[in-house]
Amino acid sequence: MTDNHSVLRLPDRSDDAVSLRDIPAPQVYTVRQVAGLLGLNLGMTYDLIRKGEIPAKRLGRRWLVPRESFHAWLLDMASAS
C-alpha cells in the first residue's frame, strides 16, 4: 500500500544554521499588542496612532510601535497624571 504523504526532512544543523535563540526579540509592538496593553479597542488605538498621540512608525501599510518609544511615552503619561 503506497502512501501519498511525503515526509519533510530537515537539514542537519551546521555551524552556519541560525537558531531561534539567536534571533533577538522584536523591538516593536503591533497595533493589536498595544491595544491589548492599553486595554483599548483596535479602532481607538489606530485613531490615537494616526493622531500622533501614541508613538508609531508606518512601514508600508503597517503601523509598528517601537517598544522603547512606547514605554517612554507610557511613563511620561503616568508622570503627567
N, C-alpha and C positions, 0 to 999 in steps of 0.2 A: 504494500500500500504506500503510495507516494504522498508526501505532504506538500501542499502548495505554499507553506510558510518558509521564508528564508530566515536564517539566523544571522544577526548582525554581530560581527566580530570586531571588537575594539582593538586598536593597535596597542602593542606593548608600550609601556611607559618608557620614555628615553629621557636623557638629561635635558633635552630641548622642550619636553612637554610642560605645559603650564597647568598647574593645579588650581582648583577654585580657591584654595587657601592663599595662593599667590596673588589673587586679584583683590585690590583694595576695595573696601566698602564704597558704594556710590556716595558721592559728596553732594548729592541733590535729593530733594524730595519731589514727588509728583504732586500735582494739584490735589488728587484724591487723598494722598497721605497727609498733606497739610490740612485739608478739610477735616480729616479724622482727628488729627492732633488738636485742632481748634474747636472741634465739636460743631462745625458748621456744615450746611449742606453744600453740595458741589457748585451749584449756581451762584450762591453768595460768595464762595471762595474765588470763583472766576471773576466775579464783579470786583472784588477787592484787589485782585491781582491786576486787572485791566486799569483800575483807577490809580495804581501805583502804591497802594497802601501796604500791600504785602510785597516784599522784595522778590522779584522773579525775573527770569530771562526767557525770551522766546527763542526756540530752536526749531525752525521750520514752522510747523503748525502746532507744536507742543510747547507748553509752558513748563519750565523747570525752576524749582526754588532752591537756590544754594543753601545748604544746611547752616553754614556759618552766618550768612546774612539773615536767615530766618530766625536763628536763635538770638542774634544780637537785637533784631527788631522786637522779638518777644520780650527780652529782658528790658529793653527800652520802654515797651508798653507797660510792663509791670512796674517799673520805677516811676513812670509818669502818673500812675493811678494814685 
